[in-house]
Amino acid sequence: MHLRRRGWAAVAAAGVVIPLAVAGCSKSDQATGNAACGSPGVTPTEVKVGLVYPDSGAIAVGFRFARSGVQARVALANASGGVNGRKIVLDWRDDQGSTNGFTLAAQDLLTHAGVFGLLAESIVVSGSADQLDKDGIPIAGLPGEEAWTQHRNMFTFGSLQSAGSAITTFGLYARRFGATKVALVYNDTMSQSAQGLVKLFTESLRSQGIAVADSIVYTAGVTSPAKVVTQVEASNADALVSILSADDFLPVYTAAKQAGLTFKVTLTTSGYDSQLLATQGANMAGMSVLTPHIPFSADSPALRTYRQAMSDYAPELGQTDNEVALAAYITTDEFLHGLELAGACPTRDAFIDNLRAEKNYNAGGLIPTTDLSRFGEANLCYSFVRVNQAGTAFDVVPSSDGPDPNQWCGTRLGTG
């Protein structure tokens, strides 16, 4: 998912009994309850957690709903007694959408505010990732950078920035529509992240016998959509895959349709946005979008819980079906689950060790079951939605295999 302009994008997890030695408590600590704990940000009644996100700056508009998602999930937990008997207290800072801003915000929260860990609902985390890993700081947040696949203290979900093996899932989806050759368009200013995504999709498509033409570079404001369309037409591709933000891809897609090009399937990594649909629906008709969470149109108890929490605790959002808000809600749930697993007197090490060992995390049903121990690899399961021909709605594309029709699950290439 691309969170630069159009973003993506849980309920409380079931209680888990953790052995005392793993949870970071001694028998004497257990006997005295919460009072004996001495971790940063932890008191007998509270756990202080830091939130960093861009409240100002060039990218703030894309993240204005992140804080609402975090606050709703925390409020829902506190309404049920908190985590292991402690209330969650949020302290937030604005990173202004800059790498240096994030570093300063994180340092202030950790050094002066004394928080236990961080919620990083931002895409400028990478510059601080090595130091936060070295210091053993638990972090959960939006999967917009490669760093989330490189550090065991950083927790997210559905990241496409995979450092591990490719998966068949995207190829299976394209094959369902009869694709035989794909033109893949990407933004090379994303550097290594873009190259990794190109490799991930190329291997997935080829695994299903689908040819992939030479990748086409598009940079908004530099490359003309017409030039890209000429290259797509010359490739003789019958399918189109976009690794661009929705705002960047739509001019290309519109130009292709105006030029008379038709595709068996058009798949994008960004654009599942009801507000975008309301203004650009006619231009989006026929476009498929992958999403790492359950589709908003699914009949799901987990979605009902999410919407109620947003209505109760973040009414300023108005529109609950927002990918950034949901992603922030899910990553906050993930952080709270880590606190739960860390036991009655949580330590940062116990949080990281126990949450990283979790092999069946699903945010209460909001995301496919995820093995958090495989943080360097793409998840196996994703959902796909397709804009109807009228351009008025996202329709879920059901899978033909597996127990959940909302999920398309492949295998890891080379592992069967």
N, C-alpha and C positions, 0 to 999 in steps of 0.2 A: 504494500500500500504506500501511496505517496502522500505525505502529510504537508507538503510545501504549501499547497493552496486548498486542495480538496482531499479530505482525509477519510480514513476508515470511519480502518478502523479496523455483575454476577451475585449470585446468592451465596450465603454462608456455606462453607464446606462442612461435611459431616465431621464430628469429633473423632480424633485419632488418639489412641493411647500410645505414648512414647516411653520407652525405658528411661529410667532416671539418668543413667550415665550419658545417654545420647541427647537427652533434652537439655543438659547443661545444669542440672540441679543435683545437689548432694542430698542424702537422706535428712540431714539436719535442716537444710533449706526447705525441703518438702514439709517437714514437721511444723515449721514456723509460718508456712503459707507464703504469701507474696512479700511480706515485710523483709525477708532476708536477701532479696535480689539487689545487685549492684551494677547492672549494665547501664551504659549511657542511655539517658532518656527514659529509664524505667523506674517508677516509684511503686509503692504498694498499691496505688489506685489507678495509675495512668501509664501509658506508653506514648512518648512524644515522637511523632513522625514528621519528617520534613517533606514538603512538596515544592518542586521547582518546575516552572513552566513559563512560556513567554506571554506575559500579561501586556507587554508593550513591544514595539519594534515591528520590523517588516513582516514577520510571519505570525504575528499575534492573532490576526483574524481567523486563521485556520485552527487555532487552539483555544478559542474563547470558551468552548464548551468543556474543555478538559477538567477544569477546576470543579465544574458542576458534577461531573461524573465521579470524581474522587470524593467530594463532600457527601454525595448521596450514599455511596457505599459505606463510608465511615459512619455516617449517621445511622444507617440501617444496622450496622454492627453494634453501635453504642445503645441503640434502642433495645437490643437483646442482651444487654449486660456487658458489652465490649468483648475482648478476647482474653480468655482465661481469667475473667474477673476484673480486667483492667479496661478503663475507658481509653479510647484512642483520641489523642489530641493532635491536631494538625497545626503546623507552623509553615507558612509558605513564603517563597521568594520569587521575584521576577528575574529570569535570565536574559530578558530583552532579545531573545532569539540569537544570541551570540555565544561562541565557544567560551570566550573569556568571561562573559556574564554568567554562564552556568558554573564555571569554576569558582567564581567569587560567591555566588549564591550558595553552592554546596558547602564551601568552606565556612561560610557564616553560620549556616544551619548546624553543621557538625561541631564547630569549634565554640561558637558563642551561644547558640540556642540549645546545644547539647542533645540533638535528636538521636534516636536509636538507628534509624535508617532513612532512606530517601525514596520518594516517588518521583521519578523523572519523566514527566509528561512533556517531552521536548525532543528535538532532533539535533541538539548541539551537545550531546553528552560525551562524544568520543574523546575530546581533548582531556577530559578528567578521568576517563575509564581506567587507565593503568594505575593511577594513584589510588583511586577508590578501591580497586581490586587489591592492591598491596596493603591497604589499610583494613581490608576485610569488612567493608561497609555493605550491608544488604541494600539492593536497589531493585525496584520494579518500575517498568514504564513502557512507553510506546516503542514498537520495533522499527524505528526509522533508520537505523544505522547498523553497520557491520559489527560494531563493538558488542552488540547484544548476543552475538554468536561466539564471542571470543573470551568471555569472562564468566567464571562460574558464580560470581556474586551478583550477576545482573540477570534479572528474570523478566521475561516477556511472553508473548504468545504469537503464533502464526507468522513468525518472521520469514520472509523470502530471502533474506540475506544469508544464505546457507553456505557454510564453510565445508560441509560434509557432502555425502553422496546425494546425487539427484534422485528425483522420484518420478514415477510414471503418471501421476495424477493429471497433469495438464495435457499430456499426450492422449490420455484416455478420453478426456473431454473433447478435444479437437477431433479425434477419430470418430466419436459418436455422430458428428455432423458430416462425416465423409471427407474431411480435409486430406489432401494429398501433398500439398506444398504450402509452406508458410512464409510470409514476409514478416520479419520482426523489426519493429521500429523502437529505437531507444535514444536516450539523451546521454551523450558521452561526457557531459560535464559532471556526471555522477561518478566518474572515474572507476575505481575498483568495484564499487557497489554495482554499477551498471554492468560491468563485464561479468561479475558473478551471476547476475540475474539472466543475462543473455545465455551464459553457459547452462544454467539450471533449466531454462525453458527449452533450449536447443536439445539437450540430452533427453529431456522428457518427451519431446515431440518425436525425435528420431527413434526412441524406444518402441514407438507404436507404428513404425514404418512411414512416418511423415517426413518428407524432405524439408529442409530449411534453407532458404535462399540466403545470400550474403546479407548480414544485418545492415539496416539503414539508420543513419544518424539523423536525428532531428533536434535542433535547438531553437526554441521559440525566440523570435526576434532576430535570428541569424539565418536560419534555413527557411525557405518558403515551403508552405504545404504543397504547392504545385510541383516542386522539385521532388518531394518525397513520393507523390502520387505517380510521377513519371517512372521513378525507380521501382515502385511496387508493380506497376503495369508491366515493365520490362522483365520482371522476375517470373512472370506467368504463375504467380501464386494464386491459390484459390481460398486462402485463409490469411487472416491478419492478426498479429499479436502485438500489443502495445505495452512497452515498459516506460510510460510517460505519465505525468500527472494528467488528470482528466481535462483540465483547462488547456493543456498543450496538445492533447490528442484530438480533441473534438474538431479543431480546424482542419486537421489532416483527414479525419474520417469524413467530414462534410465535403471536402474537396474531392475525395475518392468517389463518393456517391455522385457528385455533380459531374464527374468525368465518365460516369457510366460503369464504374467498376462494381462488381458484386462479389461477395465472399460467402463461402459456406458457413464460416464462423468468424467472428471478430471477437477476440478475447483481450481484455485489458486488466491491468492490476490496480486500477483506480477509477472511481466514478460512481460508487454505490452511495448516492447522496440524493435524498428526496428534494432538497432545495435546488440542486443542479437540474434534476429531472423536471421540476416545475418550470424552469426557464429555458432549458435546452432539450426537452424531451423529443421533439421532432427530429433533431440532429442526432440523437442517441439511439433511435429506433434500430433494433436488431443487434445492438452491442451487448456482449456478455461481459460480466464483471465477476472476478473471483473474490471471495471474502473468507477470512479465517474464522468468522463467528457465524452463529446461526442466523439465517436470513430474517429480516424484520417481519416478513409476512408469514412466517411459520407460526403454527399454533403451539406455543411452548409455555409451560409454567415458569421456566426461567426468565423468559422475556416479560411475562406478566409481572413477575417480582421486580425486575429491573424498572419497568415503566412505573410501577406503583412507587418505588423508592425515589425515582426522579421526580414524580409528581409531588410526593410528600416533602422531600428534602431539598429539591433544586427546582422549584417552580419557575424560576427566572428563565430556565432553558426554553420552556414552551414546547418545542418540538423534541420529543424524547428520542425519536428514531434518528439519531445522529451518530455517525461512526466514531468520531473523536470522543464524544461523551461515553459511548459504550465501551470503547477500548480503554479509556481511563478508568471506568468502573471495573472492568475485568482485571486490569493490572493492579488495581487497589485490592480487589478480592484476592489476587494472588499473593500480595504482600501480607494481607491479614491471615491467609492460610499458612504462610511461613511463620508468622508469630504464633499461631496456634500450635504448629508442629514443634516449635522451639520449647514448648512446655511452660510450666508454672513460673519459672524464673528464667526468662529467655536471655540467651547470649547471642551475639552476632554470629559466632561460629556455628552454634546449634541451628540458628535460622537457616544459614546457607547450606549446611551439610544435610539437614533433614528435608528442606524443600527441594534441593537438587536431587535427592534420592526419590522424590515423588514421581511415580510412573503413570499415574492415572488421574491427572488433574484435568478438570473440565469446567471450572468456574460455575459449578452448580447446574451445568447443562447449556451454558452460553457458547461454549466452544467445543470442538471435537476433543475426545480424550487425548491428552498430550503427555508424552514421556519427558519430563523436565530434565532428566539426566542426559538427554541427547540435545543439548543446547546449541551445538554446532551444526545442526542439521534441520532442514525444512521438515515441517510436520507432514504426515502422510495424507491427512484429510482436509479438504476445503469444501466450501459451498460455492455454487455458481448461480447467479441471477442473470436474466436476460430482459432487456427493455422490449416491451411489446411493439408491434408495428405501428400502433397509434402514438407511441412515445409517451404514454400516460402512466405506465406502471412497470415495476421490476417484477418479473415472474420467476419463481424458483424453478430451476431446471433439475428435475429429480434424477437421481442416479438409478441405475438398473440393478446394481449389486449392493449387498450390504444391508444391515438391519435398519439403517436410518436413511430414508429417501432424500433428506436434505444434505447429506454428506457424500462427497466423492472421495473414495480412499484408494490410493494406489499402493505400490510397493517401492522399496528402495532399490535402485538399480545396482546390480551386482550382488544383492543379498536375497533375491527372490521374493 
